[in-house]
Structure formats: C-alpha cells, structure tokens
Amino acid sequence: MIKLLILDQEGTLYKDKKLLYKIRENTQEFFCKRLSINKNNYFEWYSKNKKDFPNIFEALKKFNLSIKDYHAQVFDIVNPKEYLNKDNSLFKILKTLRIPIYIVTSSSTQYSKRVLEILGISGLVKEAISLSKDKQNKIKIYNEIITKEKLISNEVCVVGDNWDIDLKDAKEEGFKTVFIGKKDEKPFIIKSIHELLFAINQFNYPKIDFFDWEKVDRIISKLESKIKSSKFYPDLIVGVARDGLIPAKLINDRFSNIDLKIVSCRRYYHGSSKENPKIQTEMLENIRSKKILLIDDVEDNGITIQKIREKLLEIGALEVKSVVLYSRAKKSNADFVGVHRRNFAIFPWNKFQELREFLETNLSSFSEKEKLRVLTSMDFSRKDVFYCIKRLTKGF
C-alpha cells in the first residue's frame, strides 16, 4: 500500500504554460547575464553544453554559480498569483489519500510556499523541500524522508513530469513512480495530477487476472499450436525455476521424447539486481549446439527471459526460443506468448505466494478485517485469504 507521497512541483502540481515559460525565460536571462552570453546565441550554447549537466544544479556547479542567486533571479521575482488559481479538485484528491505528502522542488523555498498557498494545498503538505547547496541529490532526499517516516521505498510513490530527473533513479531504488506526460512517452501513467487517484489505486489494488487449471490448459494448447506451426523443433525444454517449472512440464508433456531441464534466475542475490540477475545453469549439463525452448510463467518487463537467453547462447546453445504464459511487458521479449495484458496474473501454483506477499508487505499494518476487505475486493476468495492469514499467524 502507498503510505506516503513525494511530489515534484513545476510541471507536476501545475502546468500553466505562461508560468512555466516565464520560469524558462528567467533561467535563460540568468545564464546569459552570469556567463555573458548573447541572448540570440543562448540555445546554441545550451545545445553544446546540456549533455554535461542533466539538471540545473549540475549546470550551476559547472559554471560556479550560486544556487541562492539562481533562486532569487529565476523564481523569487515571479508572482505565481498572476498565473495560478486555487485548485479545489487537486485539494480533494490529496485530501482523499490521507497520507503524508512531501514536495521536492528545484524552485526556491519562498516561491514554493506561495505556489502551495495559491493552489490551496499548503495545509495538506507535511514539508516542502527546495533543492539547495546542501540538498542537491533527489534520491538522497527521498531516502531521508522515508527514514524519517520509518517506511520502505515500495510504500512510497514519487510523482513527476521529468523521467530522468524526477523518477528514473527513484524507480531503480524501489520507489513506486508515476510519470505525468504524453502517452507512449517513457512509462506513461497519467496525463495530469488530477488522475493521481487512478494511479495510486493501481498500486494499492492492482487488477488481477485469475487462471484456474482449465484456463491454464487452454493457454498451453494455444502455445502448443503456436510453437508447432512455427516449425521450431527443440532438442531440449528448459523451465525457469521456480514458477516456470509447472508450465514447462505441461508443455513438455505435449512434445514426445524431449528432455526437460531447469535453469535458475535470481533477481536479488549478493550484488545482483533486477537488470543483472544471477543465472544458474549447472543443472543443464551440455547444451552445446542444441535448440532450446525456454519457458517461464510470467514476464514482467522481459529482463529475465532476455538475460537467460543470452546466457544459454553464451554457453553453447545453437538457438533459443522463449515461451511465457502471461506477459505484462509493454513489448514482450518472448517468442511465444499465451496472454498479453498489463494486469497481474495469478495461477494455481503462485496463488498463496502472491497472497503472502500482499499480507506481509502491502497490508502488514492492516487489521485482519481490513486485510480481508482489501484482498476480497481484488477477487481473492475469502477461504484462501483466511487460510493464508492463519498460516502467517502460526508461521508458514
């Protein structure tokens, strides 16, 4: 569950084009005056130098300019009241969430205070933090906030309109992220801050596709047909441990005289990461010059399938084709996909694993009654929820 919100300010809380243009204009004038740049040559100068400073503070540091002067000359001379009005809709949205809200902004403290007051949300914001000489690293600020609030990163949602500056590092650190932007631009979630409740509900109450054994059998039949019609004839079937082993066995049963082997992929293990998982191939024995059909149950972003395929080819496989029962990836890396949707998938073999994860992480601070209400609203059966709660109480 999301227990805290960290919001960017400019371009996120408001999108008034005239105000944003005024700030960009002031920024241009600030650099032109401080660095003696002709206004007509500013954009040429910016294009040559922008790769060296991904954010404004890197630029200030590079040219030995004062952050205090930048704030004073770019933000403090602007009266946001000339551009903004009270946003009753935003107030209702943030009030409905009933969680602590922090603002982290590159603007000055004075300017940020005025913006929040004009929008009518200052009373809902626990603290507004302006980046300064001592506080320039957003991730460090985010981590200081969650330490102060005694939370962990996946209980916190960071919202911004600049993927590289506001959200990229936050997502890698495990924070939930909401990008405000145009469709298909990076990981699009919402078009404006007024759709925030929708995004938060997606994190708190994700849509789930439930598959019983009958549905699983239909997916396996569909995949069997796709594989055989592709004219790919594997020498070996490899299942990804743990959850890929059952679909691998089910598909293996549809192909005669083909061995089934196991590969293990651990996404978090002694320095490994989501992008560089630890892949264990000791149980494969010799796969040199063999055609392999690699099978997993769920594809989240395609990294697991991609990395294992690369590893199998590295150790001698002739060709690797991959199968997933369910892909959540925007663009699948698998060759054969049973179902392609953006929801969560619950199969008979991972049902209690997913329930346990919800109970131990997202709902750990909830009462038993609230846990039951939330999970049944997500279409888990009361019987399964009660069973899992009981087992957790006694120890799995």
Helices and strands as residue ranges (DSSP letters): E 4-7, H 17-35, G 39-41, H 42-49, G 50-52, H 56-62, H 67-74, G 80-82, H 88-97, E 101-105, H 109-119, G 122-124, E 127-130, H 138-149, G 153-155, E 156-160, I 163-167, H 168-172, E 176-180, E 188-190, G 193-195, H 196-204, E 208-210, H 213-229, E 236-241, H 245-252, E 259-266, E 278-280, G 282-284, E 291-299, H 303-314, E 319-327, E 336-340, E 344-346, H 351-357, I 358-362, H 368-377, H 382-394
